[in-house]
Amino acid sequence: MSQPRQSRALVIVNTDFCSSDGDVVFGTRRGAKREAEKLSNVLSRLNYKVKLMHNKTAKEIEDLYQQECCCEHGEYFVSVISSHGKEGVIFGCDSEPVKLTQIFQILSSEKCLAPSKIPKIFFIQRSVNMPLQERSPGSTL
């Protein structure tokens, strides 16, 4: 008797943000890495095959979802993104935006047959902070 395919989970946590010229744009998201690791452990105990990724650029985030299209999936796909963001957008560690609708389209496209046919659960944890250069003197994160 063959084993059922394992459900998959992709956990992306961005904690450090810089622009293309190396300037720090957003504050560091303290504690986010530890939270993502704990969540990954819980998903693993629930028999999910977990891919935990740290500090990914906008392009790398989109590429990770493209890669999920080629993977064999079990009954569910869980996606967790923990990053800075605003309404409908999360930021890569390069401070470039990724529209959530783009991620949803990647996973539901006709080219992405594996996860397009199974339930997908998304958890988006975004910190809504202004870029450092837009803050008034003395403001905190």
DSSP file with accessible surface (Angstrom, degrees, kcal/mol):
  #  RESIDUE AA STRUCTURE BP1 BP2  ACC     N-H-->O    O-->H-N    N-H-->O    O-->H-N    TCO  KAPPA ALPHA  PHI   PSI    X-CA   Y-CA   Z-CA
    1    1 A M              0   0  239      0, 0.0     2,-0.1     0, 0.0     0, 0.0   0.000 360.0 360.0 360.0 129.9    0.0    0.0    0.0
    2    2 A S        -     0   0  109      1,-0.1     3,-0.1     3,-0.0     0, 0.0  -0.483 360.0-109.4 -83.5 152.3    1.5    3.4   -1.0
    3    3 A Q        -     0   0  170     -2,-0.1    -1,-0.1     1,-0.1     3,-0.1  -0.528  36.4-110.2 -74.4 141.3    1.8    6.3    1.4
    4    4 A P        -     0   0  110      0, 0.0     2,-0.1     0, 0.0    70,-0.1  -0.399  43.6 -93.6 -67.6 150.9   -0.5    9.3    0.7
    5    5 A R        -     0   0  155     68,-0.2    70,-0.4     1,-0.1     2,-0.3  -0.412  42.8-113.6 -66.1 142.7    1.3   12.3   -0.6
    6    6 A Q        -     0   0   79     68,-0.2    68,-0.7    -2,-0.1    42,-0.1  -0.551  26.1-118.4 -78.7 136.6    2.3   14.8    2.1
    7    7 A S        -     0   0   16     40,-0.5    42,-3.0    -2,-0.3     2,-0.3  -0.405  33.9-131.8 -67.8 153.9    0.6   18.2    2.1
    8    8 A R  E     -ab  49  77A  22     68,-1.4    70,-2.2    40,-0.2     2,-0.4  -0.810  19.0-167.4-114.8 152.8    3.0   21.1    1.6
    9    9 A A  E     -ab  50  78A   0     40,-2.4    42,-2.6    -2,-0.3     2,-0.5  -0.999   6.0-160.2-137.8 135.1    3.5   24.4    3.4
   10   10 A L  E     -ab  51  79A   0     68,-2.5    70,-2.9    -2,-0.4     2,-0.5  -0.979  10.7-173.1-115.2 119.4    5.6   27.3    2.3
   11   11 A V  E     -ab  52  80A   1     40,-3.0    42,-3.2    -2,-0.5     2,-0.5  -0.972   1.9-176.4-117.0 118.5    6.6   29.7    5.1
   12   12 A I  E     -ab  53  81A   0     68,-3.1    70,-2.9    -2,-0.5     2,-0.5  -0.974   1.6-179.3-117.4 125.2    8.3   33.0    4.1
   13   13 A V  E     -ab  54  82A   0     40,-2.6    42,-2.5    -2,-0.5     2,-0.5  -0.986   7.3-168.8-128.6 121.1    9.6   35.3    6.8
   14   14 A N        +     0   0    0     68,-3.0     3,-0.1    -2,-0.5    77,-0.1  -0.954  19.0 157.2-108.2 124.8   11.3   38.6    6.0
   15   15 A T        +     0   0   13     -2,-0.5    14,-2.0     1,-0.2     2,-0.4   0.629  60.6  51.7-117.9 -24.9   13.0   40.4    8.9
   16   16 A D        -     0   0   76     12,-0.2     2,-0.4    13,-0.1    -1,-0.2  -0.970  63.9-167.8-123.8 133.3   15.6   42.6    7.3
   17   17 A F        +     0   0    3      9,-0.5     8,-1.4    -2,-0.4     9,-0.4  -0.971  12.1 163.5-129.7 126.8   14.9   45.1    4.5
   18   18 A C  B     -D   24   0B  50     75,-2.6     6,-0.2    -2,-0.4     2,-0.1  -0.957  32.1-120.1-134.9 155.6   17.3   47.1    2.3
   19   19 A S    >   -     0   0   33      4,-2.8     3,-2.1    -2,-0.3    76,-0.1  -0.311  44.7 -91.0 -82.8 177.0   17.0   49.0   -0.9
   20   20 A S  T 3  S+     0   0  124      1,-0.3    -1,-0.1    74,-0.2    75,-0.1   0.768 128.9  53.4 -63.8 -23.8   19.0   48.0   -4.0
   21   21 A D  T 3  S-     0   0  111      2,-0.1    -1,-0.3     1,-0.0     0, 0.0   0.352 123.2-103.9 -93.9   8.3   21.7   50.4   -3.0
   22   22 A G  S <  S+     0   0   50     -3,-2.1     2,-0.2     1,-0.3    -2,-0.1   0.423  72.3 142.1  92.6  -2.6   22.0   48.8    0.5
   23   23 A D        -     0   0   98      1,-0.1    -4,-2.8    -5,-0.1     2,-0.4  -0.511  58.6-112.6 -73.1 141.0   20.1   51.5    2.5
   24   24 A V  B     +D   18   0B  82     -6,-0.2    -6,-0.3    -2,-0.2     3,-0.1  -0.598  39.4 174.8 -72.6 126.2   17.9   50.2    5.3
   25   25 A V        +     0   0   17     -8,-1.4   107,-3.7    -2,-0.4     2,-0.3   0.847  60.2  24.6-102.7 -49.7   14.3   51.0    4.3
   26   26 A F  S    S-     0   0    8     -9,-0.4    -9,-0.5   105,-0.2    -1,-0.3  -0.823  89.4 -97.0-114.0 159.6   12.1   49.4    7.0
   27   27 A G        -     0   0    7     -2,-0.3     2,-0.2   103,-0.3    -1,-0.1  -0.268  49.1 -89.3 -70.0 158.9   12.9   48.5   10.6
   28   28 A T        -     0   0   61    -12,-0.1     2,-1.4     1,-0.1   -12,-0.2  -0.466  33.3-129.5 -67.8 138.5   13.9   45.0   11.5
   29   29 A R    >   -     0   0   18    -14,-2.0     3,-1.3    -2,-0.2     4,-0.5  -0.684  29.3-157.4 -93.0  84.5   11.0   42.7   12.4
   30   30 A R  T 3  S+     0   0  203     -2,-1.4    -3,-0.0     1,-0.2     0, 0.0  -0.362  72.0  15.3 -66.0 137.3   12.2   41.4   15.7
   31   31 A G  T 3> S+     0   0   24     -2,-0.1     4,-2.2     1,-0.0    -1,-0.2   0.189  94.2 104.8  88.4 -17.4   10.7   38.1   16.8
   32   32 A A  H <> S+     0   0    5     -3,-1.3     4,-2.4     1,-0.2     5,-0.2   0.887  78.1  52.5 -65.6 -38.0    9.3   37.2   13.4
   33   33 A K  H  > S+     0   0  106     -4,-0.5     4,-2.2     2,-0.2    -1,-0.2   0.941 110.3  47.5 -63.4 -45.0   12.0   34.6   12.7
   34   34 A R  H  > S+     0   0  146      1,-0.2     4,-2.3     2,-0.2    -2,-0.2   0.917 111.8  50.6 -63.7 -42.2   11.3   32.8   15.9
   35   35 A E  H  X S+     0   0   91     -4,-2.2     4,-2.5     1,-0.2    -1,-0.2   0.919 110.4  49.6 -61.6 -43.2    7.5   32.8   15.3
   36   36 A A  H  X S+     0   0    7     -4,-2.4     4,-2.6     1,-0.2    -1,-0.2   0.890 109.8  51.1 -65.3 -38.5    8.0   31.4   11.8
   37   37 A E  H  X S+     0   0   75     -4,-2.2     4,-2.1     2,-0.2    -1,-0.2   0.916 110.6  48.7 -65.7 -40.4   10.2   28.6   13.1
   38   38 A K  H  X S+     0   0  130     -4,-2.3     4,-2.1     2,-0.2    -2,-0.2   0.925 112.2  48.9 -64.0 -43.5    7.7   27.7   15.8
   39   39 A L  H  X S+     0   0   63     -4,-2.5     4,-2.6     1,-0.2     5,-0.2   0.913 109.1  53.0 -63.3 -40.9    4.9   27.7   13.2
   40   40 A S  H  X S+     0   0    6     -4,-2.6     4,-2.4     1,-0.2    -1,-0.2   0.904 107.9  51.4 -60.8 -40.4    7.0   25.5   10.9
   41   41 A N  H  X S+     0   0   93     -4,-2.1     4,-2.2     2,-0.2    -1,-0.2   0.901 109.5  49.7 -63.6 -41.0    7.5   23.0   13.7
   42   42 A V  H  X S+     0   0   59     -4,-2.1     4,-1.3     2,-0.2    -2,-0.2   0.942 111.4  48.4 -63.2 -46.1    3.8   22.9   14.3
   43   43 A L  H  <>S+     0   0   15     -4,-2.6     5,-2.3     1,-0.2     3,-0.2   0.899 109.9  52.8 -62.7 -37.9    3.1   22.3   10.6
   44   44 A S  H ><5S+     0   0   59     -4,-2.4     3,-1.8     1,-0.2    -1,-0.2   0.912 106.6  52.0 -62.2 -42.3    5.7   19.6   10.5
   45   45 A R  H 3<5S+     0   0  190     -4,-2.2    -1,-0.2     1,-0.3    -2,-0.2   0.770 103.9  58.2 -65.7 -24.3    4.1   17.8   13.5
   46   46 A L  T 3<5S-     0   0  112     -4,-1.3    -1,-0.3    -3,-0.2    -2,-0.2   0.238 126.9-104.1 -87.2  12.9    0.8   18.0   11.5
   47   47 A N  T < 5S+     0   0  108     -3,-1.8   -40,-0.5     1,-0.3     2,-0.3   0.752  72.8 144.8  72.0  28.3    2.6   16.0    8.8
   48   48 A Y      < -     0   0   35     -5,-2.3     2,-0.8    -6,-0.1    -1,-0.3  -0.755  54.4-126.3 -88.9 143.9    3.2   18.9    6.4
   49   49 A K  E     -a    8   0A 114    -42,-3.0   -40,-2.4    -2,-0.3     2,-0.4  -0.842  38.9-156.3 -86.5 112.1    6.3   19.0    4.3
   50   50 A V  E     -a    9   0A  37     -2,-0.8     2,-0.6   -42,-0.2   -40,-0.2  -0.782  21.6-166.2-104.3 133.1    7.5   22.5    5.2
   51   51 A K  E     -a   10   0A  54    -42,-2.6   -40,-3.0    -2,-0.4     2,-0.6  -0.967  13.7-166.5-112.2 111.1    9.8   24.8    3.3
   52   52 A L  E     -a   11   0A  52     -2,-0.6     2,-0.4   -42,-0.2   -40,-0.2  -0.900   7.7-175.2-102.4 121.1   10.9   27.7    5.6
   53   53 A M  E     -a   12   0A  41    -42,-3.2   -40,-2.6    -2,-0.6     2,-0.4  -0.956   8.6-155.2-123.1 136.7   12.5   30.6    3.8
   54   54 A H  E     -a   13   0A  58     -2,-0.4   -40,-0.2     1,-0.2   -42,-0.0  -0.894  64.1  -7.5-113.7 139.7   14.1   33.7    5.3
   55   55 A N  S    S+     0   0   48    -42,-2.5     2,-0.4    -2,-0.4    -1,-0.2   0.926  75.1 177.2  47.5  72.4   14.7   37.1    3.8
   56   56 A K        -     0   0   47     -3,-0.2    37,-2.5     1,-0.0    38,-0.2  -0.837  26.1-123.4-107.9 141.3   13.6   36.7    0.2
   57   57 A T     >  -     0   0   35     -2,-0.4     4,-2.5    35,-0.3     5,-0.2  -0.253  34.7-100.5 -71.6 169.2   13.4   39.4   -2.5
   58   58 A A  H  > S+     0   0    9      1,-0.2     4,-2.1     2,-0.2     5,-0.2   0.928 125.7  47.5 -57.4 -45.5   10.2   40.1   -4.3
   59   59 A K  H  > S+     0   0  125      1,-0.2     4,-2.6     2,-0.2    -1,-0.2   0.916 110.5  51.3 -63.4 -43.2   11.5   38.1   -7.3
   60   60 A E  H  > S+     0   0   77      2,-0.2     4,-2.3     1,-0.2    -1,-0.2   0.876 107.7  53.8 -63.7 -35.9   12.5   35.2   -5.1
   61   61 A I  H  X S+     0   0    0     -4,-2.5     4,-1.7     2,-0.2    -2,-0.2   0.952 110.5  45.4 -62.9 -48.7    9.1   35.2   -3.5
   62   62 A E  H  X S+     0   0   58     -4,-2.1     4,-2.1     1,-0.2    -2,-0.2   0.920 112.1  52.6 -61.3 -40.8    7.4   34.9   -6.8
   63   63 A D  H  X S+     0   0   56     -4,-2.6     4,-2.5     1,-0.2    -1,-0.2   0.879 104.1  56.5 -62.5 -38.1    9.8   32.2   -7.9
   64   64 A L  H  X S+     0   0   10     -4,-2.3     4,-1.4     1,-0.2    -1,-0.2   0.909 108.8  46.5 -61.0 -40.7    9.1   30.2   -4.8
   65   65 A Y  H  X S+     0   0    0     -4,-1.7     4,-0.8     2,-0.2    -1,-0.2   0.885 109.7  53.8 -70.8 -34.6    5.4   30.1   -5.7
   66   66 A Q  H >< S+     0   0   93     -4,-2.1     3,-0.9     1,-0.2     4,-0.4   0.911 106.5  53.4 -61.5 -40.7    6.3   29.2   -9.3
   67   67 A Q  H >< S+     0   0   92     -4,-2.5     3,-1.5     1,-0.2     4,-0.4   0.855  99.5  62.0 -62.9 -34.5    8.3   26.2   -7.9
   68   68 A E  H >< S+     0   0    0     -4,-1.4     3,-1.0     1,-0.3    -1,-0.2   0.795  91.9  67.2 -62.7 -25.0    5.3   25.0   -5.9
   69   69 A a  T << S+     0   0   16     -3,-0.9    45,-0.8    -4,-0.8    -1,-0.3   0.754 101.3  47.7 -65.6 -23.6    3.5   24.5   -9.2
   70   70 A C  T <  S+     0   0  117     -3,-1.5    -1,-0.2    -4,-0.4     2,-0.2   0.493  95.6  94.5 -94.3  -6.6    5.9   21.7  -10.1
   71   71 A C  S <  S-     0   0   30     -3,-1.0     2,-0.4    -4,-0.4   -63,-0.1  -0.582  78.5-115.0 -89.7 151.1    5.7   19.9   -6.7
   72   72 A E        -     0   0  134     -2,-0.2     2,-0.3    42,-0.1   -66,-0.1  -0.676  38.1-160.0 -80.1 135.6    3.5   17.0   -5.9
   73   73 A H        -     0   0    7     -2,-0.4   -66,-0.2     1,-0.2   -68,-0.2  -0.845  11.7-145.2-119.0 154.4    1.0   18.1   -3.2
   74   74 A G        -     0   0   13    -68,-0.7   -68,-0.2     2,-0.5    -1,-0.2   0.364  63.6 -50.3 -85.9-134.0   -1.2   16.2   -0.7
   75   75 A E  S    S+     0   0  135    -70,-0.4     2,-0.3     1,-0.1   -69,-0.1   0.761 118.3  23.0 -79.6 -26.0   -4.6   17.3    0.3
   76   76 A Y        -     0   0   91     42,-0.1   -68,-1.4     2,-0.0    -2,-0.5  -0.945  56.6-147.3-140.0 159.6   -3.8   20.9    1.1
   77   77 A F  E     -bc   8 120A   0     42,-1.9    44,-2.8    -2,-0.3     2,-0.5  -0.999  17.9-165.4-127.1 126.4   -1.3   23.7    0.5
   78   78 A V  E     -bc   9 121A   5    -70,-2.2   -68,-2.5    -2,-0.4     2,-0.4  -0.943   2.7-169.7-113.4 133.3   -0.6   26.2    3.3
   79   79 A S  E     -bc  10 122A   0     42,-3.1    44,-2.8    -2,-0.5     2,-0.4  -0.988   3.9-176.2-124.2 130.4    1.2   29.5    2.7
   80   80 A V  E     -bc  11 123A  10    -70,-2.9   -68,-3.1    -2,-0.4     2,-0.5  -0.995   1.2-178.1-126.2 124.1    2.5   31.8    5.4
   81   81 A I  E     -bc  12 124A   0     42,-2.6    44,-3.3    -2,-0.4     2,-0.5  -0.991   2.5-178.4-122.6 125.2    4.0   35.1    4.6
   82   82 A S  E     +bc  13 125A   4    -70,-2.9   -68,-3.0    -2,-0.5     2,-0.3  -0.971  35.3 108.4-124.2 111.7    5.4   37.3    7.4
   83   83 A S  E    S- c   0 126A   0     42,-2.3    44,-2.1    -2,-0.5     2,-0.2  -0.933  71.4 -69.1-162.1 177.4    6.8   40.6    6.1
   84   84 A H  E     + c   0 127A   1      7,-0.3     7,-2.6    -2,-0.3     2,-0.3  -0.555  67.5 138.4 -74.3 154.1    6.3   44.4    5.9
   85   85 A G  E     -E   90   0C   4     42,-2.4     2,-0.3     5,-0.3    44,-0.3  -0.982  40.0-136.2-173.8-176.5    3.4   45.3    3.7
   86   86 A K  E >   -E   89   0C 119      3,-2.1     3,-2.7    -2,-0.3    41,-0.0  -0.841  63.7 -35.0-146.4-177.0    0.3   47.4    3.0
   87   87 A E  T 3  S-     0   0  161      1,-0.3     3,-0.1    -2,-0.3    41,-0.0  -0.208 129.9  -9.8 -52.4 115.5   -3.2   46.7    1.7
   88   88 A G  T 3  S+     0   0   35      1,-0.1    12,-2.4    11,-0.1    13,-0.5   0.505 122.7  86.8  77.3   5.6   -2.9   43.9   -0.9
   89   89 A V  E <   -EF  86  99C  18     -3,-2.7    -3,-2.1    10,-0.2     2,-0.3  -0.994  50.4-169.4-140.6 141.2    0.9   44.0   -1.0
   90   90 A I  E     -EF  85  98C   0      8,-2.3     8,-2.6    -2,-0.4     2,-0.4  -0.892  25.1-125.5-120.5 160.0    3.9   42.5    0.9
   91   91 A F  E     - F   0  97C  26     -7,-2.6    -7,-0.3    -2,-0.3   -77,-0.1  -0.873  11.2-135.2-109.5 138.6    7.5   43.6    0.5
   92   92 A G    >   -     0   0    0      4,-2.8     3,-2.4    -2,-0.4   -35,-0.3  -0.311  41.0 -97.0 -73.0 169.9   10.5   41.4   -0.3
   93   93 A C  T 3  S+     0   0   25    -37,-2.5   -75,-2.6     1,-0.3   -36,-0.2   0.680 127.8  64.0 -67.2 -11.9   13.6   41.9    1.7
   94   94 A D  T 3  S-     0   0   43    -38,-0.2    -1,-0.3   -77,-0.2   -74,-0.2   0.311 118.2-115.5 -87.7   7.5   14.8   44.2   -1.2
   95   95 A S  S <  S+     0   0   18     -3,-2.4    -2,-0.1     1,-0.3   -76,-0.1   0.595  73.2 135.6  67.4  14.7   11.8   46.5   -0.2
   96   96 A E        -     0   0  103      1,-0.1    -4,-2.8   -77,-0.0    -1,-0.3  -0.721  56.2-112.1 -90.7 143.6   10.2   45.8   -3.6
   97   97 A P  E     -F   91   0C  68      0, 0.0     2,-0.4     0, 0.0    -6,-0.2  -0.396  22.4-164.9 -79.3 149.9    6.4   45.0   -3.6
   98   98 A V  E     -F   90   0C   1     -8,-2.6    -8,-2.3    -2,-0.1     2,-0.3  -0.986  21.0-134.9-128.0 119.2    4.7   41.7   -4.4
   99   99 A K  E >>  -F   89   0C 137     -2,-0.4     4,-1.3   -10,-0.2     3,-0.6  -0.583   7.5-140.2 -72.8 133.4    1.0   41.9   -5.0
  100  100 A L  H 3> S+     0   0   22    -12,-2.4     4,-2.5    -2,-0.3     5,-0.2   0.874 103.0  61.5 -62.1 -33.8   -0.9   39.2   -3.2
  101  101 A T  H 3> S+     0   0   84    -13,-0.5     4,-2.4     1,-0.2    -1,-0.2   0.857  99.5  56.3 -61.7 -31.6   -3.1   38.8   -6.3
  102  102 A Q  H <> S+     0   0   65     -3,-0.6     4,-2.2     2,-0.2    -1,-0.2   0.921 107.8  47.1 -64.9 -42.9    0.0   37.9   -8.3
  103  103 A I  H  X S+     0   0    0     -4,-1.3     4,-1.9     1,-0.2    -2,-0.2   0.939 112.3  49.7 -63.1 -44.7    0.8   35.1   -5.9
  104  104 A F  H  X S+     0   0   82     -4,-2.5     4,-1.0     1,-0.2    -2,-0.2   0.900 110.6  50.6 -62.0 -40.0   -2.8   33.9   -6.0
  105  105 A Q  H  X S+     0   0  113     -4,-2.4     4,-0.9    -5,-0.2     3,-0.5   0.893 106.1  55.2 -65.8 -39.7   -2.8   33.9   -9.8
  106  106 A I  H >< S+     0   0    5     -4,-2.2     3,-0.6     1,-0.2    -1,-0.2   0.938 111.8  43.7 -57.5 -45.7    0.5   31.9   -9.9
  107  107 A L  H 3< S+     0   0    1     -4,-1.9    -1,-0.2     1,-0.2    -2,-0.2   0.626 118.7  42.7 -79.4 -12.3   -1.1   29.1   -7.8
  108  108 A S  H 3< S+     0   0   74     -4,-1.0    -1,-0.2    -3,-0.5    -2,-0.2   0.394  87.6 116.2-112.5   4.0   -4.4   29.1   -9.7
  109  109 A S  S X< S-     0   0   39     -4,-0.9     3,-1.2    -3,-0.6     7,-0.1  -0.231  77.0-114.7 -72.8 162.9   -3.1   29.3  -13.3
  110  110 A E  T 3  S+     0   0  181      1,-0.3     3,-0.2     6,-0.0    -1,-0.1   0.756 116.8  60.0 -67.0 -23.5   -3.6   26.6  -15.9
  111  111 A K  T 3  S+     0   0  197      1,-0.2     2,-0.8     2,-0.1    -1,-0.3   0.648  96.3  65.2 -76.0 -15.9    0.2   26.2  -15.9
  112  112 A a    <>  +     0   0    0     -3,-1.2     4,-1.0     1,-0.2    -1,-0.2  -0.641  60.5 156.7-109.8  72.8    0.1   25.3  -12.2
  113  113 A L  H  >  +     0   0  109     -2,-0.8     4,-0.7    -3,-0.2    -1,-0.2   0.864  59.7  62.4 -71.1 -38.0   -1.8   22.0  -12.3
  114  114 A A  H >4 S+     0   0   38    -45,-0.8     3,-0.8     1,-0.2    -1,-0.1   0.976 116.9  22.5 -59.0 -64.6   -0.7   20.4   -9.0
  115  115 A P  H >4 S+     0   0    0      0, 0.0     3,-1.1     0, 0.0    -1,-0.2   0.638 106.9  79.3 -82.2  -7.1   -1.9   23.0   -6.4
  116  116 A S  H 3< S+     0   0   32     -4,-1.0    -2,-0.2     1,-0.2    -3,-0.1   0.769  95.1  49.1 -69.3 -19.4   -4.6   24.5   -8.5
  117  117 A K  T << S+     0   0  169     -3,-0.8    -1,-0.2    -4,-0.7    -3,-0.1   0.420 103.6  69.0 -99.2   0.2   -6.9   21.6   -7.8
  118  118 A I  S <  S-     0   0   30     -3,-1.1   -42,-0.1    -4,-0.1   -43,-0.1  -0.821  92.7 -88.8-118.6 158.6   -6.5   21.5   -4.0
  119  119 A P        -     0   0   74      0, 0.0   -42,-1.9     0, 0.0     2,-0.4  -0.401  40.7-156.0 -63.2 139.2   -7.6   23.8   -1.2
  120  120 A K  E     -c   77   0A  60    -44,-0.2     2,-0.5    -4,-0.1   -42,-0.2  -0.973   5.1-161.3-120.3 134.9   -5.1   26.5   -0.4
  121  121 A I  E     -c   78   0A  67    -44,-2.8   -42,-3.1    -2,-0.4     2,-0.5  -0.973   8.6-164.9-118.7 124.6   -4.8   28.3    2.9
  122  122 A F  E     -c   79   0A  57     -2,-0.5     2,-0.5   -44,-0.2   -42,-0.2  -0.938  10.0-173.4-115.2 132.1   -3.0   31.6    3.2
  123  123 A F  E     -c   80   0A 116    -44,-2.8   -42,-2.6    -2,-0.5     2,-0.6  -0.993   8.5-172.3-119.2 120.7   -1.9   33.4    6.3
  124  124 A I  E     -c   81   0A  59     -2,-0.5     2,-0.6   -44,-0.2   -42,-0.2  -0.965   6.3-178.5-117.5 116.6   -0.5   36.9    5.7
  125  125 A Q  E     +c   82   0A  90    -44,-3.3   -42,-2.3    -2,-0.6     2,-0.4  -0.954  14.7 174.7-113.6 110.5    1.2   38.6    8.6
  126  126 A R  E     -c   83   0A  83     -2,-0.6     2,-0.5   -44,-0.2   -42,-0.3  -0.957  27.0-143.2-123.0 136.7    2.3   42.1    7.6
  127  127 A S  E     -c   84   0A  35    -44,-2.1   -42,-2.4    -2,-0.4     2,-1.0  -0.817  16.1-146.8 -90.6 130.4    3.8   44.9    9.6
  128  128 A V        +     0   0   95     -2,-0.5     2,-0.4   -44,-0.2   -42,-0.1  -0.819  39.5 146.1-103.5  93.3    2.5   48.2    8.4
  129  129 A N        -     0   0   57     -2,-1.0     3,-0.1   -44,-0.3   -44,-0.1  -0.967  47.1-116.4-127.5 146.7    5.4   50.6    8.9
  130  130 A M        -     0   0   97     -2,-0.4  -103,-0.3     1,-0.1     5,-0.1  -0.482  44.6 -91.5 -74.2 150.2    6.5   53.6    7.0
  131  131 A P    >   -     0   0   25      0, 0.0     3,-1.8     0, 0.0     4,-0.5  -0.291  42.0-110.8 -55.7 148.3    9.9   53.5    5.3
  132  132 A L  G >  S+     0   0   64   -107,-3.7     3,-1.3     1,-0.3  -106,-0.1   0.851 115.7  57.9 -54.7 -38.4   12.5   54.9    7.7
  133  133 A Q  G 3  S+     0   0  136   -108,-0.2    -1,-0.3     1,-0.2  -107,-0.1   0.721 103.3  54.6 -70.5 -16.1   13.1   58.1    5.6
  134  134 A E  G <  S+     0   0  123     -3,-1.8    -1,-0.2     2,-0.1    -2,-0.2   0.500  87.9 101.9 -92.5  -4.1    9.4   59.0    5.9
  135  135 A R  S <  S-     0   0   41     -3,-1.3     3,-0.1    -4,-0.5    -3,-0.0  -0.509  74.7-117.2 -82.7 150.5    9.3   58.9    9.7
  136  136 A S    >   -     0   0   79     -2,-0.2     3,-2.0     1,-0.1    -1,-0.1  -0.476  46.6 -83.0 -79.7 153.3    9.4   62.0   11.8
  137  137 A P  T 3  S+     0   0  135      0, 0.0    -1,-0.1     0, 0.0     3,-0.1  -0.286 116.1  20.3 -57.2 136.8   12.3   62.4   14.2
  138  138 A G  T 3  S+     0   0   80      1,-0.3     2,-0.1    -3,-0.1    -2,-0.0   0.383  89.3 134.9  87.8  -5.3   11.8   60.5   17.4
  139  139 A S    <   -     0   0   51     -3,-2.0    -1,-0.3     1,-0.0     2,-0.2  -0.422  40.8-148.6 -76.1 156.5    9.2   58.1   16.1
  140  140 A T              0   0  125     -3,-0.1    -1,-0.0    -2,-0.1     0, 0.0  -0.729 360.0 360.0-118.6 170.2    9.5   54.4   16.9
  141  141 A L              0   0   94     -2,-0.2    -1,-0.1   -12,-0.1   -12,-0.1  -0.404 360.0 360.0 -74.2 360.0    8.6   51.2   15.2
